[in-house]
Amino acid sequence: MIRLAVDVQSGDFGPDVMVRGILIARQTSAIPFVTYLCGDGAQIKCVLDDLEKELSFDRSEFVIEHCPDVIGEDEWRSMIWKNRKGSSIVRCVSLQKEGKADASISAGDTGILIGTALFTLGRGEGVNRPVLAAFIPTATHSNPVLVLDVGANLNCRAEHLASFAQMGNFYVSRLFAKPARVALLNIGLEQSKGPKVVRDTAALLEKESWYSGFIEGNKVFSGDADVVVCDGFLGNVLLKTCESFYSLASDFLAGNKNVLELLTQKMDVLNPENYGAVPFLGIKGTVLKAHGSSSVRSIRNAVLTALNAVKNNVTECWR
């Protein structure tokens, strides 16, 4: 049985939404799992008590992991992993280090989570820089496209981007059990186009059978590639633009219910709730970052992503 550690104290809506999301995932997943609920023990117990009144679930499949530490807004983020080991975001990762959990999920501060994962679990063998990767659904294919980096590394050299490509290829091909097509995000398809770092990366990857060349921004959602590689600055802008575009279209059409319903059905691929959580690749473990404003549906998808990642042992190559 897979063991998940979830930072239920994180996110904008707290333990109620986080635990509900876990319960919905349990109802829809064919993979059995036990969950460590990391956070305020008394509050978590109250949430479970309330949910038992409306939902049927096995209480023995939840372990309350009381985390007494609270992180202050003025604390040095890069040292939280060391100074606040009793916080929920640090504890949910530490449970992997102790061998009690197979994967960790948090909707907390990205910088704190990255630092905790890196210094608690360690960098994978042969990994230059760990990376944040986000799944974005495509319009015409059943599997989403993995974009990396989406925020962990803002300034990259060619060898870093090549390493991201290798990790993305392994992750997607293992997760979906099929060969992956990996492309570099660029402003054109010609070999002479784009920044020097992108062209140098292409030269490093040209002999790889899974490398498919450059891809432009207007093809990211088409399904032409399974993995799209870029630096963290560009990837973060791309991801957040996708999220805002969905919201913008919904706001514009709020007064026209029929058109709005039709459009949101067609554009559901851009709904940020479908992402669930983004994996942090290149560390000796499985850590996923959920959106701070995650809904029940988002947490459900985050849990399902974590379960599939553990089941398919997607971090094997850099452990």
ZIZIJO-V177669 format. One record per helix or strand of 2 or more residues. SS is the DSSP state (2 for helix, 1 for strand). FROM is the first residue (numbers start at 1). LEN is the number of residues. Records with the same first field share a line. If there is no record, write none. Layout:
SS: FROM-LEN / FROM-LEN
//
This chain:
1: 2-6 / 33-7 / 62-5 / 103-4 / 131-6 / 145-4 / 182-4 / 211-5 / 227-3 / 277-5 / 287-4
2: 14-15 / 41-12 / 59-3 / 77-7 / 88-10 / 110-12 / 158-19 / 196-10 / 217-3 / 232-21 / 257-10 / 268-3 / 272-3 / 296-16 / 316-3
//
